[in-house]
């Protein structure tokens, strides 16, 4: 953000706000009343108020490749940071430090030379900051701190949607496997199973969004457990905030979860479950994107099946999983029309009846009971149960709610199955936790889930502020070290707006829900 206090004189190097470039480098040439006259590097002379200027490092032109640690910048402001990252990115230096924080700029391409065994050997045991910035350096520093201090460590991977968080998490796990793995001859080691469970989690928890073809639509905390010698002894994967609404509602050009498209592309199972092209299913055809560039749904289906084998899911359970996915797709094609009674509904036509029967068969339940579940609501009173008929809109909402709930429970069951297969070490005293948080996004219409996701990110930002700015500056003050106060945006007001009782948004939502429930 622009810095309000700045001593300007003729010849001062500055950054100026620009509507096209965001920021443009410039030099102060004159002062006119309350405005500053500047000459930009593009040759334009501009009159601008001082508040829209930021100081610029005088030696930036000399540092053609940028600096590898941005604490070396004279002015650690937004334009200075962005310009430094841009110069490094142009040289394929996608990693840059800001103190102990690693900033990664997603190259959207494969850079295998950065992540081979030779590179891991280079960073193994190297003092932090001695080599070029790298995700392996952060992972190694975490592992060494855990071993030397005997204390568990956590690595937070945060950023916007599409920033590359999930790939970064995989790389951290890959490095921890390298330094803490067992002997190569061990059969199906913990670390192998954790890494090999990723395709399964991605198939059921990832989807195409506007920014990313393989965006994680759930949060993930991977806890790698170690024994006293520093060898991996167990692991646990904890998930949260699965985006359930995506199962029933998507916008063009996004997609539903990958597993649905994979199932439709499978030959044997698709035929067995009466599935065909995705565009025939309401839960998939709300967007016209059915394929991803360079990705075969049929091949991905085989990989998902293989991942299930690796984590020890039996053939019987695998059949049940895909049977449930097929049932959800058929469920979404059930349409309703007004019934004979007031505010009631019935299955619209023969096509919907077929999908109702298919969903019931795949769920292994009675079709009449499924119909009753979707088209009526049972209200418990002191006098007994009251069955209330639902109109068409309410029946559709009931149908979608069932689909979301079934999918969410299936996802939780899969995670539990993975954890059981991988195995946790209850005796482990030290762990490295890797948090792969949701990407912050803001849409024209934000769902409640997106609200929760963004709230989680705001809480993490506050945690970051607390540890990087507030606590550090308090330490400087106590030790009477000469320092200049760092301006940063404290988002406590935003958190209070959301969570503070009794008038925060969440408290008001709880109150509204309680009032609504009481009136039913």
Protein Blocks (a to p, Z undefined) as FASTA:
>chain_A
ZZfbdcddehiacddddfklopacdddfbdehjbccdddfkopacdddfklpccddfklm
mmmnopfbfklpmblcfklmmmmmmmmmmnopabccehjaccdddehiacfklmcmklmm
mmgopaghkaccdfklmmmmmmmmmmmnopacddddeddehilmmmmmmmmmmmmmmmmm
ccfkbghifklmmmmmmmmmmmmmgccdfkbcbbcfbdcdddddddfkopafbdcdddeh
iafklmmoccdfbdcdfklmmmmmpmklmmmnopacfklpmklmmpccfbdehiafklmm
mmmmmmmmmnopafklmmmmmmmmmmmmmmmmpccdddfbehiacdfblmlmmmmmmmmm
mnopafklmmmmmmpccdddfkbccdddddfklmmmmmmmmmmmmmmmmmmmmmmmmmmm
nopafkbcbdcdddddddddddfbdcfklmmmmmmmmmmmmmmmmmmmmmmmmmmmmnop
acdddddddfklmmmmmmocfkbfklmmmmmmmmmmmmZZ
